[in-house]
Amino acid sequence: MGPGGPGGPGGYGARPPHRGDSGSSIGGGTPRPAAAAAPRKRPLTIELLDEMRQRAKNSNDPAAQLEYAKALIEAAVTFGNEDPDPKRQKKNKEALFMEGLKIIKRLATTGMGMGKPAYPDAQFFLANCYGNGSLGLQIDHDKAFNLYMQASKQNHPAATYRTAVCHELGAGTKRDHTRAVQFYRKAASLGDTAAMYKLGMVILKGLLGQQANPREAITWLKRAAANADEDNPHALHELGLCFEKSGIPTVIPDETYSRELFTQAAGYGYAPSQFKLGHCYEYGLLTCPVDPRRSIAWYTRAAEQGDAESELGLSGWYLTGSEGVLKQSDTEAYLWARKAADKGLARAEYAVGYYSEVGIGVKQDLEEARRWYLRSAAQGNNRAKKRLTDMKKLGAMRRVRPERGRQAGAGPGPEDENCKVM
């Protein structure tokens, strides 16, 4: 299970996965620590590496030391292949790599010496490496947890968050949800955006042994949303869902505000929000006008990230086409539905079954249709169950071009009975 706990990024508690995170272990990549040195703007060269070496040598600044150590590791990859002699090449790469790792370990244990504490950014970086097995280190959740804990004692926000995750999952320490929530609160109070989001979701839904408190939850989600960026758009989306409809105590539905939140998150590249806008512009929801061009554009942006719902949305648009916007194509309709179906989306499995049964964009194949209906029905899709029953009783149905309800007031869309495929 990934570093964020159960569920995906849009779930109750997942830490928003930073770009490059594998999500396969507690380390899960190297999110930006709050106190880290500013990212280097210049590309790494031998001259720059020498400059950084001198700066680190003549400075008592641990940030400069850590930056130099990371540059050494980068240099092992960047410059390590330049020597034509394979043996010397390997030796040079290992020397650069080991020197960088040695500095990081020193900073994480003794800091700059002379009675000074260990450097929390180095502890956090090294903990991530033990968590995901990078830098040639064996995955060791015990070491990762201890380093996160030590950095948390110095109020490192992201390390405090990771300490909470370890307590929640029982990674490197005993599973303890009470302690997990304590550290989520501490991390959120220290300004960690992902911790604010997670704490808000936990309190909103009453998870990890907490009593649901919508008022406090919305406060934390709003704080997280105020700090949203490309790595942390999730709170914007969740707030959008909260204000979209009634049902949450203390929250007065506001469709305009909800749409604005989804738009912000979508602008940061968050696929679920992009799908939401595609859906709204398709059916005229959340004060959005019916606008095929915008709908298709948002679906496309999300589909490019592999969002199954948006892939199915594009399938529907290709099925009917949109005059002056999108040329109708049975083939594209089938291919986009198939992409979504291959990801296990039940409604897409139903759509592919229908396309196969009728012969839309693919050769008619009743047995293939039946297989897709069975997959969809196994996930509880009632329309797939009905088609299986109808096929058994009546055989193949006549091909009828489905009509999609895109006109204003046509209803919620894919689940509407007017939509014969989606």
C-alpha positions in Angstrom: 0.0 0.0 0.0 1.3 3.4 -0.9 2.5 6.2 1.4 -0.8 7.9 1.5 -2.8 5.1 3.1 -5.9 3.5 1.7 -7.5 4.8 -1.4 -6.3 6.9 -4.4 -5.5 10.6 -4.4 -9.2 11.5 -4.3 -9.9 9.1 -1.4 -10.3 10.0 2.2 -6.7 9.9 3.2 -4.2 9.5 0.5 -1.3 11.9 0.5 -1.4 13.6 -2.8 1.3 11.7 -4.8 4.0 14.1 -5.9 5.1 13.8 -9.5 7.6 11.0 -9.7 6.3 9.2 -6.6 6.0 5.4 -7.2 3.5 5.1 -4.4 4.8 1.6 -3.9 6.3 2.1 -0.4 6.5 4.4 2.6 9.1 6.5 1.0 7.1 7.1 -2.2 9.5 9.6 -3.8 11.0 12.8 -2.5 8.3 15.5 -1.9 9.6 18.9 -1.3 10.5 19.4 2.3 9.4 22.7 3.6 12.9 23.9 4.6 14.8 22.6 1.6 17.1 24.8 -0.4 15.6 26.4 -3.4 15.8 24.1 -6.5 18.9 24.6 -8.7 18.0 26.5 -11.8 21.3 25.9 -13.7 21.9 22.5 -15.4 24.5 20.4 -13.7 28.0 20.7 -15.3 31.5 19.8 -14.0 32.1 23.5 -13.4 28.9 23.9 -11.4 29.7 20.8 -9.4 33.1 22.3 -8.5 31.4 25.5 -7.4 29.1 23.6 -5.2 32.0 21.6 -3.8 33.8 24.8 -2.8 30.6 26.3 -1.4 29.9 23.2 0.7 33.5 23.0 1.9 33.7 26.6 3.0 30.2 26.7 4.5 28.6 25.5 7.7 25.2 25.6 6.0 23.7 22.1 6.0 21.4 23.0 3.1 24.5 23.7 0.9 26.0 20.4 2.0 22.8 18.5 1.1 22.5 20.2 -2.2 26.0 19.2 -3.0 25.4 15.6 -2.0 22.4 15.4 -4.3 24.4 16.9 -7.1 27.1 14.2 -6.6 24.5 11.5 -7.0 23.1 13.3 -10.1 26.6 13.6 -11.5 27.1 9.8 -11.1 24.4 9.4 -13.6 25.1 12.5 -15.8 28.8 12.2 -16.1 29.5 8.6 -15.1 29.1 7.3 -18.7 31.6 9.6 -20.3 34.7 7.5 -19.7 35.3 5.1 -22.6 36.9 2.5 -20.2 34.0 0.5 -18.7 36.0 -0.4 -15.5 37.1 3.2 -14.9 33.5 4.4 -15.7 32.1 2.1 -13.1 34.7 3.2 -10.6 34.0 6.9 -11.2 30.3 6.4 -10.9 30.6 4.5 -7.6 33.0 7.1 -6.2 30.6 10.0 -6.9 27.6 8.0 -5.6 29.2 6.9 -2.4 30.6 10.4 -1.6 27.1 11.8 -2.0 25.5 9.1 0.1 28.2 9.5 2.8 27.4 13.2 3.1 23.7 12.6 3.4 24.1 10.0 6.1 26.4 12.3 8.0 24.0 15.1 7.9 21.1 12.8 8.9 23.0 11.5 12.0 25.4 14.2 13.2 24.5 17.2 11.2 27.3 19.7 11.0 28.9 18.5 14.2 30.0 20.6 17.1 27.0 19.7 19.2 24.6 20.8 16.4 21.5 18.6 15.7 21.1 16.3 12.7 19.7 18.1 9.7 16.0 17.3 9.3 15.9 17.7 5.5 18.7 15.1 5.2 16.8 12.8 7.6 13.7 13.2 5.5 15.6 12.6 2.2 17.3 9.5 3.6 14.1 8.2 5.1 12.5 8.4 1.7 15.4 6.4 0.3 15.0 3.7 2.9 11.2 3.7 2.2 11.5 3.2 -1.5 14.8 1.4 -1.9 16.5 4.2 -3.9 20.2 5.1 -3.9 20.9 1.3 -3.8 19.6 1.0 -0.2 17.5 -1.9 0.9 13.9 -1.1 1.8 13.9 -0.8 5.5 10.7 0.7 7.0 12.1 0.6 10.5 15.0 2.9 9.5 12.6 5.1 7.5 10.2 5.5 10.4 13.0 6.3 12.9 14.4 9.0 10.5 10.9 10.5 9.9 10.3 10.6 13.7 13.7 12.3 14.4 13.0 14.9 11.7 9.5 15.4 13.1 11.0 16.2 16.5 12.5 19.2 14.8 9.1 20.1 13.4 9.8 19.1 9.8 6.3 19.2 8.2 6.5 16.5 5.6 8.4 14.1 7.9 5.7 14.6 10.5 3.2 13.7 7.9 5.2 10.5 7.0 5.4 9.6 10.7 1.6 9.7 10.8 1.4 7.5 7.7 3.7 5.0 9.4 1.5 4.9 12.4 -1.6 4.5 10.3 -0.2 1.6 8.2 2.0 0.0 10.8 5.1 0.5 8.8 8.3 0.5 10.9 6.2 0.8 14.0 3.0 -0.6 15.6 -0.2 0.4 13.9 -1.8 3.1 16.0 -4.6 5.2 14.6 -4.7 7.5 17.6 -1.0 8.4 17.2 -1.5 8.7 13.4 -4.2 11.4 13.9 -2.0 13.2 16.4 0.8 13.4 13.9 -1.6 14.4 11.1 -2.7 17.2 13.3 0.8 18.2 14.1 1.8 18.2 10.4 -1.2 20.1 9.4 -0.5 22.7 12.1 3.1 23.0 10.8 1.6 23.9 7.4 1.9 20.6 5.5 -0.8 21.0 2.7 -1.3 17.3 2.2 -1.7 16.7 6.0 -4.4 19.5 6.1 -6.2 17.6 3.3 -5.9 14.2 4.9 -6.9 15.5 8.3 -9.9 17.2 6.8 -11.1 14.1 5.0 -10.6 11.9 8.1 -12.6 14.2 10.2 -15.3 14.7 7.5 -15.9 11.0 7.3 -15.2 10.1 10.9 -12.4 7.7 10.1 -9.4 6.4 12.1 -11.5 6.3 15.2 -12.4 10.0 15.0 -15.9 11.5 15.5 -17.2 13.2 12.3 -17.0 17.0 12.6 -18.0 18.6 9.3 -17.3 22.1 10.5 -13.7 21.4 11.5 -13.2 19.3 8.4 -14.3 22.0 6.1 -11.9 24.4 7.9 -8.9 22.1 7.2 -10.0 21.5 3.6 -10.2 25.2 3.0 -6.7 25.7 4.5 -5.4 23.0 2.2 -7.2 24.5 -0.8 -5.7 27.9 -0.1 -2.3 26.3 -0.5 -3.2 24.1 -3.6 -0.7 23.6 -6.4 0.0 21.0 -9.0 1.1 18.5 -6.4 -1.8 19.2 -4.0 -5.0 20.0 -5.9 -7.1 17.4 -4.0 -8.6 19.6 -1.4 -10.1 21.9 -4.1 -11.9 18.9 -5.6 -13.2 17.6 -2.3 -14.5 21.0 -1.3 -16.1 21.2 -4.7 -17.9 17.9 -3.9 -18.9 19.2 -0.5 -20.5 22.4 -1.9 -22.1 20.7 -4.9 -25.1 19.3 -3.1 -26.8 19.2 0.3 -26.3 16.6 2.9 -23.3 17.8 4.8 -24.2 19.6 8.1 -23.0 23.3 8.3 -22.4 23.4 4.5 -24.8 25.4 2.4 -24.7 24.2 -1.2 -23.3 26.7 -3.7 -23.0 25.5 -7.3 -21.1 28.5 -8.5 -18.5 28.1 -5.8 -18.4 24.4 -6.4 -17.7 24.9 -10.1 -15.0 27.5 -9.3 -13.2 24.9 -7.1 -13.4 22.2 -9.7 -12.0 24.7 -12.3 -9.1 25.5 -10.1 -8.2 21.9 -9.5 -8.6 21.1 -13.2 -6.3 24.0 -14.0 -3.7 22.3 -11.8 -4.1 19.1 -14.0 -6.2 17.1 -11.6 -8.0 14.5 -13.8 -11.1 13.9 -11.6 -11.9 17.7 -11.7 -11.2 17.8 -15.4 -13.7 15.0 -15.9 -16.2 16.8 -13.6 -16.0 19.9 -15.8 -16.3 17.8 -19.0 -19.5 16.3 -17.6 -20.9 19.6 -16.5 -20.3 21.3 -19.8 -21.9 18.3 -21.5 -25.1 18.3 -19.5 -25.3 21.9 -18.3 -24.7 21.3 -14.7 -23.3 23.5 -11.8 -24.3 26.7 -13.7 -22.2 25.6 -16.7 -23.8 26.1 -20.1 -24.1 23.2 -22.5 -20.9 23.6 -24.5 -19.6 20.6 -26.5 -16.3 22.2 -27.3 -15.4 22.8 -23.6 -16.8 19.4 -22.6 -14.7 17.6 -25.2 -11.6 19.7 -24.3 -11.8 18.8 -20.6 -12.6 15.2 -21.3 -9.5 15.1 -23.6 -7.2 16.6 -21.0 -8.3 14.0 -18.4 -8.2 11.1 -20.8 -4.6 12.0 -21.7 -3.9 11.1 -18.1 -5.7 7.8 -18.4 -8.9 8.8 -16.6 -11.4 6.1 -17.5 -14.6 8.2 -17.0 -13.3 10.8 -19.4 -12.3 8.1 -21.9 -15.9 6.9 -21.8 -17.1 10.5 -22.1 -15.1 10.9 -25.3 -16.6 7.7 -26.6 -20.0 9.2 -26.2 -19.0 12.3 -28.1 -17.5 10.4 -30.9 -20.6 8.2 -31.1 -22.8 11.2 -31.9 -20.3 13.7 -33.0 -20.7 17.5 -32.6 -21.3 19.7 -35.5 -18.4 22.1 -36.1 -16.5 20.6 -33.1 -16.0 16.9 -33.5 -16.5 14.6 -36.4 -18.6 11.5 -35.7 -16.6 8.3 -35.7 -17.9 4.8 -34.7 -14.3 3.6 -34.7 -13.1 6.2 -32.2 -16.3 5.7 -30.1 -15.4 2.0 -29.8 -11.7 2.6 -29.1 -12.2 5.1 -26.4 -14.8 2.9 -24.7 -12.4 0.0 -24.9 -9.7 2.0 -23.2 -12.0 2.7 -20.3 -13.3 -0.9 -20.2 -9.8 -2.3 -20.1 -9.3 -0.3 -16.9 -12.3 -2.1 -15.3 -14.9 0.7 -15.5 -18.3 -1.1 -15.4 -20.2 1.4 -17.6 -17.5 1.2 -20.2 -17.6 -2.6 -20.1 -21.3 -2.3 -20.8 -20.7 0.2 -23.6 -18.1 -2.1 -25.3 -20.6 -5.0 -24.9 -23.2 -2.9 -26.7 -20.9 -1.8 -29.4 -19.9 -5.5 -30.0 -23.4 -6.7 -29.9 -24.6 -4.1 -32.4 -21.4 -3.7 -34.5 -20.5 -0.1 -33.8 -16.9 0.6 -34.6 -16.1 -3.1 -34.4 -17.3 -6.3 -36.1 -20.5 -7.5 -34.7 -19.7 -10.4 -32.3 -22.5 -11.6 -29.9 -20.2 -13.8 -27.9 -17.7 -10.9 -27.4 -20.6 -8.7 -26.3 -21.8 -11.3 -23.9 -18.3 -11.5 -22.3 -18.2 -7.7 -21.8 -21.8 -7.7 -20.4 -20.7 -10.4 -17.9 -17.8 -8.4 -16.8 -19.9 -5.3 -16.3 -22.7 -7.3 -14.6 -20.2 -8.8 -12.2 -19.6 -5.3 -10.9 -23.3 -4.8 -10.4 -24.2 -2.9 -13.6 -28.0 -3.5 -13.9 -28.2 -2.6 -17.5 -25.6 -5.2 -18.4 -27.6 -7.8 -16.4 -30.7 -6.8 -18.3 -28.9 -7.1 -21.7 -27.8 -10.6 -20.7 -31.3 -11.5 -19.9 -32.6 -10.0 -23.1 -30.0 -11.7 -25.2 -30.9 -15.0 -23.7 -34.6 -14.5 -24.4 -34.6 -12.6 -27.6 -31.2 -13.0 -29.3 -29.5 -10.0 -30.9 -31.4 -6.8 -30.7 -31.8 -4.5 -33.7 -29.1 -1.9 -34.2 -30.6 1.4 -33.1 -28.4 4.5 -33.0 -28.5 5.7 -29.4 -29.4 9.3 -28.6 -27.4 11.1 -25.9 -29.2 13.6 -23.8 -27.0 16.7 -24.2 -29.7 19.3 -24.4 -30.2 21.6 -21.4 -32.3 19.8 -18.7 -31.6 16.4 -20.2 -30.7 15.1 -16.8 -27.5 13.8 -15.2 -26.2 12.1 -18.3 -24.6 8.7 -18.3 -27.1 7.2 -15.9 -30.1 8.7 -17.6 -32.5 6.3 -19.4 -32.3 8.5 -22.5 -28.7 7.5 -22.9 -28.9 4.0 -24.4 -25.2 3.2 -24.3 -23.3 5.2 -21.7 
